[in-house]
Amino acid sequence: MDVRIGIQNSPRELGFESSQTAAEIQQAVETALSGQSAVLNLTDSKGNVYVVPAAALAYIEIGSEESRRIGFVG
């Protein structure tokens, strides 16, 4: 799952591949934005943990589970 997180007052976004499902990521985002948790915790496919303060979230983009194609598409 491709995940991109925009952080307020930061010119760069945080992007990584996660082994979590789209539903798991969406539930974690909803929990953080509802105020039930002060931070958003996500884990990438390599086991790295990303902790982002919920108040600093600008946007979350959850990509598809479909693998990317390599090469030319004609």
C-alpha positions in Angstrom: 0.0 0.0 0.0 1.5 3.4 -1.0 1.0 6.1 1.6 1.7 9.8 1.4 1.3 12.1 4.3 1.3 15.9 4.0 2.4 17.7 7.2 1.4 21.3 7.9 4.2 23.9 7.6 6.5 21.5 5.9 7.4 21.8 2.2 7.9 18.0 1.8 5.6 15.1 2.2 6.3 11.8 3.9 5.9 8.8 1.5 6.4 5.1 2.0 5.1 1.6 1.2 3.1 0.0 3.9 2.2 -3.7 4.4 -1.0 -2.5 6.3 -4.3 -2.7 4.4 -6.2 0.5 3.3 -8.8 -0.2 5.9 -6.2 -0.4 8.7 -4.6 2.8 7.6 -7.9 4.6 7.3 -9.0 3.4 10.8 -5.7 4.7 12.2 -6.2 8.1 10.5 -9.8 8.4 11.7 -8.7 7.5 15.3 -6.0 10.2 15.2 -8.3 12.9 13.7 -11.2 12.2 16.0 -9.0 13.1 19.0 -8.9 9.5 20.4 -5.2 9.5 19.9 -2.8 12.5 19.8 -0.6 10.9 17.1 -0.9 8.8 13.9 1.2 5.6 14.0 1.9 3.8 10.8 4.5 1.1 9.9 6.2 0.7 6.5 6.9 -2.5 4.7 10.5 -2.6 6.2 9.3 -2.3 9.8 10.0 1.4 10.3 7.4 3.2 12.5 6.2 6.7 11.5 4.7 8.8 14.3 3.0 12.1 13.2 1.2 14.4 15.6 -2.5 14.4 14.6 -2.6 18.2 14.8 0.1 18.5 12.2 -1.7 16.4 9.5 -2.5 18.3 6.3 -3.6 15.3 4.2 -3.3 11.5 3.8 -3.2 9.8 0.4 -3.7 6.1 0.5 -2.7 4.5 -2.8 -3.8 1.3 -4.4 -2.6 -2.2 -3.5 -1.9 -2.8 -7.2 1.9 -3.1 -8.0 3.5 -0.6 -10.3 4.3 -1.6 -13.9 7.9 -1.4 -15.0 8.7 -0.5 -18.6 6.7 1.1 -21.4 3.0 0.8 -21.8 1.8 0.9 -25.3 
